[in-house]
Amino acid sequence: MEEIETRLAQRLSQLRTERGWSLDELAKRSTVSRASLSRIENGDVSPTASVLGKLCVAFGVTLSRLMQMVEDDFAPMITRGSQEVWTDPETGYRRRLVSPTSRNLSGEVLEVEIDADTRIEYAGSPRDGLEHHLVMLDGKLTMEIDHQSHNLEAGDCLRYQLRGGNVFQTPKNSGARYHLFIVE
């Protein structure tokens, strides 16, 4: 298992322990099975983006903030080659943390790549009203927020507050690459 996945497994276990929750309690709050949670925390499997989304909702943290929790100390500049990349084992979704990580700073920039004909669905928001700016760099993407669909192409920007679930869908003939700015 890669170092980032090991640190992620440890951090998820630590978040649960800090809250005094059993695996059963976290399973109830996240709708992720107890067996899956145990395997994730033990580092036997890497969680998918969907599962991480459910866990972030249960813990009340953004996925980006969770990933920052597993990063090393703050440095004001980070080269592209040093930026952490996480890949969803289920969908192949790739998430690059562009911003240097800091527990004391709240904004962040991510670069996301989604392959053609891929659907990623999140059931809820870790924090109601979290502000996002999605700037398309390449490809096509349909983004569904609050039951409203937005079709995005290169150069388009979608600004929204996340208040519930959302869906990212790429068409059969095109993937998508975008920057996501999150303002906490």
TAKA-V474371 format. One record per run of one state. SS is the DSSP state (H for helix, E for strand, C for the rest). FROM is the first residue (numbers start at 0). TO is the last residue. Records with the same first field share a line. If there is no record, write none. Layout:
# TAKA-V474371
SS = FROM-TO, FROM-TO
This chain:
# TAKA-V474371
C = 0-1, 18-21, 30-32, 41-47, 59-61, 69-78, 82-83, 87-92, 97-106, 114-117, 122-128, 145-146, 153-155, 162-164, 169-174, 183-183
H = 2-17, 22-29, 33-40, 48-58, 62-68, 79-81
E = 84-86, 93-96, 107-113, 118-121, 129-144, 147-152, 156-161, 165-168, 175-182
